[in-house]
Amino acid sequence: MADETATGVNGPLTVRYLAAPARPHTPRAFAELTIPAAELSWRFSRSAGPGGQSVNTTDSRAELSFDLAATEAIPPWLKTRALERLGPRLTNGVLTVTSSEQRSQLQNREAARDRLAFTLAEGLAPPPPPRREKKTPAGVTRRRLENKARRGQVKQMRRRVDDY
């Protein structure tokens, strides 16, 4: 393996997520969360796709799993939010991402870590502020009704005139 240090792909995963909902004219506030390497599990398998003579013999596809439901690295209120928002992506509370785009296992491992961090950041971010409904301006309604009346007159003029 090219990188076996604790700070490389085998080390803890740092997730940077939006801490507060985005508001106009205010800077975004971010928070960081570190997931210990012991809570991440790797699996490798043969990857389909581009390659040379050794395409069918190297285990370059990387699969990274994180048990979101059982983790102690995330505070309970954040864990609840993430479980709710990532529900369809979870299998028994476990979030799994894969990468097989590269020929190198190391590059696929880095891509899988990035994907997991991005997916967790989406799940941990607060929901957007609710949309405020606005009243339709009177001028817009008036113009729409005038256009409807004008189109009706045009269609009425196209009708056949019956002489009795």
C-alpha positions as CSV (number, residue, x, y, z in Angstrom):
1,M,0.0,0.0,0.0
2,A,1.4,3.4,-0.9
3,D,0.0,5.3,2.1
4,E,-0.2,3.5,5.4
5,T,0.2,6.5,7.7
6,A,-2.5,7.4,10.2
7,T,-3.0,10.7,8.5
8,G,-3.7,9.3,5.0
9,V,-6.7,7.3,3.8
10,N,-6.4,5.1,6.9
11,G,-6.8,8.0,9.4
12,P,-9.8,9.7,10.9
13,L,-12.3,11.4,8.6
14,T,-12.9,15.2,9.1
15,V,-16.4,16.3,7.9
16,R,-17.0,20.1,7.4
17,Y,-20.7,20.9,7.4
18,L,-22.9,24.0,7.4
19,A,-23.6,24.8,11.0
20,A,-26.5,27.3,10.6
21,P,-29.0,27.8,7.8
22,A,-27.9,30.2,5.1
23,R,-29.4,33.7,5.4
24,P,-29.1,36.6,3.0
25,H,-26.3,39.1,3.7
26,T,-24.6,37.0,6.4
27,P,-21.5,34.9,6.1
28,R,-21.9,31.1,6.2
29,A,-21.0,29.4,9.5
30,F,-19.3,26.0,9.2
31,A,-18.5,23.4,11.8
32,E,-16.1,20.4,11.8
33,L,-16.6,16.9,13.0
34,T,-14.0,14.1,13.2
35,I,-14.9,10.5,12.8
36,P,-12.3,8.1,14.2
37,A,-10.7,5.6,11.8
38,A,-11.9,2.7,13.9
39,E,-15.6,3.5,12.9
40,L,-14.8,3.4,9.2
41,S,-14.7,0.0,7.5
42,W,-13.2,-0.7,4.1
43,R,-14.0,-3.4,1.5
44,F,-12.2,-4.0,-1.8
45,S,-13.3,-5.8,-4.8
46,R,-12.6,-6.1,-8.5
47,S,-13.6,-3.1,-10.5
48,A,-15.3,-3.0,-13.9
49,G,-14.3,-0.4,-16.4
50,P,-11.0,0.7,-18.0
51,G,-7.8,-1.2,-17.5
52,G,-5.1,-3.1,-19.2
53,Q,-4.0,-6.7,-18.8
54,S,-4.5,-6.7,-15.1
55,V,-8.0,-5.3,-15.1
56,N,-9.6,-8.5,-13.8
57,T,-7.0,-9.3,-11.2
58,T,-6.6,-6.2,-9.0
59,D,-9.1,-5.2,-6.2
60,S,-9.2,-1.5,-7.1
61,R,-12.9,-0.8,-6.3
62,A,-13.2,0.7,-2.8
63,E,-16.2,0.5,-0.6
64,L,-16.3,2.6,2.6
65,S,-19.0,2.0,5.3
66,F,-19.8,4.0,8.3
67,D,-22.4,2.9,11.0
68,L,-24.2,6.2,11.5
69,A,-26.8,4.7,13.9
70,A,-24.2,3.3,16.3
71,T,-21.6,6.0,16.2
72,E,-20.5,7.9,19.3
73,A,-18.6,10.5,17.3
74,I,-21.7,12.5,16.4
75,P,-23.8,14.3,19.1
76,P,-27.3,12.7,19.4
77,W,-29.2,15.7,18.0
78,L,-27.0,15.8,14.9
79,K,-27.2,12.0,14.6
80,T,-31.0,12.2,14.6
81,R,-30.9,14.9,11.9
82,A,-28.5,12.9,9.8
83,L,-30.5,9.6,10.2
84,E,-33.7,11.4,9.1
85,R,-32.1,13.2,6.1
86,L,-30.0,10.2,4.9
87,G,-32.7,7.6,5.6
88,P,-33.1,6.4,2.0
89,R,-29.3,6.0,1.6
90,L,-28.9,3.9,4.7
91,T,-29.0,0.1,5.1
92,N,-29.7,-0.8,8.7
93,G,-28.2,2.5,9.8
94,V,-25.0,2.0,7.8
95,L,-24.0,4.5,5.1
96,T,-21.9,3.0,2.3
97,V,-20.2,4.8,-0.5
98,T,-18.2,3.2,-3.4
99,S,-15.6,4.4,-5.9
100,S,-14.3,2.5,-8.9
101,E,-13.6,5.3,-11.4
102,Q,-9.8,5.0,-11.1
103,R,-7.4,2.2,-11.8
104,S,-5.6,2.7,-8.6
105,Q,-7.0,1.5,-5.3
106,L,-5.5,4.4,-3.4
107,Q,-7.2,6.9,-5.7
108,N,-10.5,5.1,-5.3
109,R,-10.0,5.1,-1.5
110,E,-9.4,8.9,-1.5
111,A,-12.5,9.4,-3.7
112,A,-14.6,7.2,-1.4
113,R,-13.5,9.2,1.7
114,D,-14.4,12.5,-0.1
115,R,-17.8,11.1,-1.1
116,L,-18.5,9.9,2.5
117,A,-17.5,13.3,3.9
118,F,-19.7,15.2,1.3
119,T,-22.7,12.9,2.0
120,L,-22.4,13.3,5.7
121,A,-22.0,17.1,5.4
122,E,-25.3,17.1,3.4
123,G,-27.0,15.0,6.1
124,L,-25.7,17.1,9.0
125,A,-26.6,20.5,7.5
126,P,-29.6,22.2,8.9
127,P,-32.8,22.3,6.7
128,P,-33.2,25.4,4.6
129,P,-35.4,28.2,6.0
130,P,-39.0,27.8,5.1
131,R,-40.2,29.5,1.9
132,R,-42.3,32.6,2.5
133,E,-45.3,32.7,0.3
134,K,-45.8,36.1,-1.4
135,K,-49.1,37.6,-2.7
136,T,-49.4,37.8,-6.4
137,P,-49.2,41.5,-7.4
138,A,-52.5,43.0,-8.7
139,G,-50.8,44.2,-11.9
140,V,-49.8,40.6,-12.8
141,T,-53.3,39.3,-12.2
142,R,-54.9,42.1,-14.2
143,R,-52.5,41.6,-17.2
144,R,-53.1,37.8,-17.2
145,L,-56.9,38.4,-17.3
146,E,-56.6,41.0,-20.1
147,N,-54.5,38.6,-22.1
148,K,-57.1,35.9,-21.6
149,A,-59.9,38.2,-22.8
150,R,-57.9,39.3,-25.8
151,R,-57.2,35.7,-26.8
152,G,-60.9,34.9,-26.4
153,Q,-61.8,37.8,-28.8
154,V,-59.2,36.6,-31.4
155,K,-60.7,33.1,-31.3
156,Q,-64.2,34.4,-31.5
157,M,-63.4,36.4,-34.6
158,R,-62.1,33.2,-36.3
159,R,-65.4,31.5,-36.0
160,R,-67.6,31.1,-39.0
161,V,-70.4,33.6,-39.4
162,D,-73.8,32.1,-40.2
163,D,-76.2,34.2,-42.3
164,Y,-79.9,33.5,-41.7
